[in-house]
Amino acid sequence: MEQMIQLFPLHLRKEINDSRIFEKEIEEIRIRVAQPLIVITGKGEYKIPGLENYRMTKEDLSQMVSYISQCSIYAFDDEIQKGFLTLQGGHRVGIAGQVVPEGKGVRTIRPITYLNIRIAHQVYGCARDLVSWLQSEGRFKNTLILSPPGGGKTTMLRDLVRILSDGDRRYPGMKVGIVDERSEIAGCRNGVPQNDVGIRTDVLDGCPKAEGMMMLVRSMSPEILAVDEIGTKEDFEAVTYALNCGCAVFATMHCSTIQELMDKPFWKDPVNRQLFSRYVLLKNLRGNRTFQVYDEGMVQLC
């Protein structure tokens, strides 16, 4: 993880390197002006040994932003407007600070005084035991993967895409289309996936989900369409369009429980309730992730 260490100010790199934090299963590193560095793993959070009492300065944040943007922050204004930057390797840096408004939107963020380095994890095989629960009579069901933020739903979706795209002795390889609005699934940099999403996968990176789903259906004829974090009316309309064209849709949504799902506004629409035939609820118990699968009638299958 030398790449990650190079993002930090020079005077902090020795302590960070000596701490060997990148040998752990890190999920996030939170950097806040006037606050200590905080490392988050699946088992909790802790401070970096040797830097427990160090407080990040504005100059530290400015240096990090320069390193992250390769000394060309203005070239990344489009990404900054979305609140994140994508690094080589599929890692992402969430950003916050002083917003410069433009009309009803965001022109940019200057200065950036908060960073969240999200470490991309490719957990090969994490979806292996799930695949068989998502099909019936040789066809894959439209599937909604649920978890709270940081619960592993994007990691699970990525591995599902890879397995079905590559194929194996149980499943023939399938054409998969990914609409990666926030560059989280494939982790593209300059249009090239930094994560392994399979040999038969096509990606629309940085494209709004609703528009992208329709574009891929029309242009790339996917058998499976994968999208992250649906929730708007337009998203569900696009899912309906894809289903009518014969695609199976794999999507994710922020949700901690099945009851929370049923309480969401979209669930009140009977049409939306019929879009998905499988619901996968991910749980994280002391760092160990498990899943529960429900059918269209919310009957638990496993």
Buried (B, 14 or more C-beta within 10 A) or exposed (E): BEEBBEBBBEEBBEBBBEBEBBEBEBBBBBBBBEEBBBBBBBEEEBBBEEBEEBEBEEEBBBBBBBBBBEEEBEEBEEBBBBBBBBBEBBBBBBBEBEBEEEEEEBEBBEEBBBBBBBBBBBEEEBBEEBBEBBBEEEEBBBBBBBBBEBBBBBBBBBBBBBBBBBBEEEBEBBBBBBBBBBBBBBBBBEEEBBBBBBEBBBBBBBBBBBBBBBBBBEEBEBBBBBBBBBBEEBBBBBBBBBBEBEBBBBBBBBBBEBEBBEEEEBEEEEEBEEBBBBBBBBBBEEEEBEBBBBBBEEEEEE
